[in-house]
Structures are given as structure tokens and as C-alpha cells.
Amino acid sequence: MRARLTDGMKAAMKSGEKRKLSTLRLINAAIKDRDINARGTGKDRVSDEEILQILAKMIKQREESAKIYEEQSRLDLAEQEREEMEIIREYLPKQMDEAEVRDACAKVVAEVNGESLRDMGKCMNALKEKYPGKLDVGKASAVVKELLG
């Protein structure tokens, strides 16, 4: 994952893609920050799974920022946030479509023997562990709630 991000930065530098280069630098800075924090706890470097979590968090932040910018009629800044989201998405695994999310949720509910909403946490943890970065947790949560309800 790290090598892919570094290669992307090099390619962006060579082709003069300023937005892509700055976005990839932000990603690398976030990863290095997390590496430094991990060293404090005795770990060496963050895993690829944790990098996927960082990327997902960055997308969520940009979605929220774009929404705020639109509400304030700053469409130029909202567009910039959307461009950054697309660049970040290039480095995430392909997202599951709605049918795949429903199928994954049904399997996980069956695996953990989910019977009521009390099992929601177990189901969501299992989904996050099995499908890191591949599914929208918000959508999956709604499906699991529906299945357990």
C-alpha cells in the first residue's frame, strides 16, 4: 500500500498534477503521524488495514467539508474537496454494491448467531474486520439493524 502511494506521488510529480500530488502528500503525512503514534505504543509501523482506515476517514472528512462549503455557497472549495475524495478513492479497494453489502451482512449475522439488536456491535465488528475499506459502514449498519430488528 505504501509503495503504491509513493509511486502515485512520483507519477503526479512527473505529470504535474498538483492536486493529486498535494492530496497524496496529505495521505503520507497522516500515515507518518500514525506511525509515530504507533512507535510510542511499541509497534513498528501501521498495517495496510490501518492505512485503509485512514483513507476512509479522510474521505468522510472531505464529504463533510464539501457539504459545509456548499451550504456557504463556496462551490469552488466544495469542488476541491470532491476532487481530493476521488483521488483518495483510487487507493481504496473497490467498494461493494448494495446487493453485496446485503449479502455480506446476512452472512455475518448468521455467523455470529445474531438474534436481536443487542448483537449489533458483534455484527458490525465482524463486518469491519472481514471487509476493511470495502463497504460503507453506515449502509451496512442500516442493513444489519433491519436484519436483527
Sequence and secondary structure as in RCSB ss.txt:
>XXXX:A:sequence
MRARLTDGMKAAMKSGEKRKLSTLRLINAAIKDRDINARGTGKDRVSDEEILQILAKMIKQREESAKIYEEQSRL
DLAEQEREEMEIIREYLPKQMDEAEVRDACAKVVAEVNGESLRDMGKCMNALKEKYPGKLDVGKASAVVKELLG
>XXXX:A:secstr
 HHHHHHHHHHHHHHT HHHHHHHHHHHHHHHHHHHHHHHTT  S  HHHHHHHHHHHHHHHHHHHHHHHHTT H
HHHHHHHHHHHHHHTTS     HHHHHHHHHHHHHHTT  SGGGHHHHHHHHHHHSTTTS HHHHHHHHHHHH 
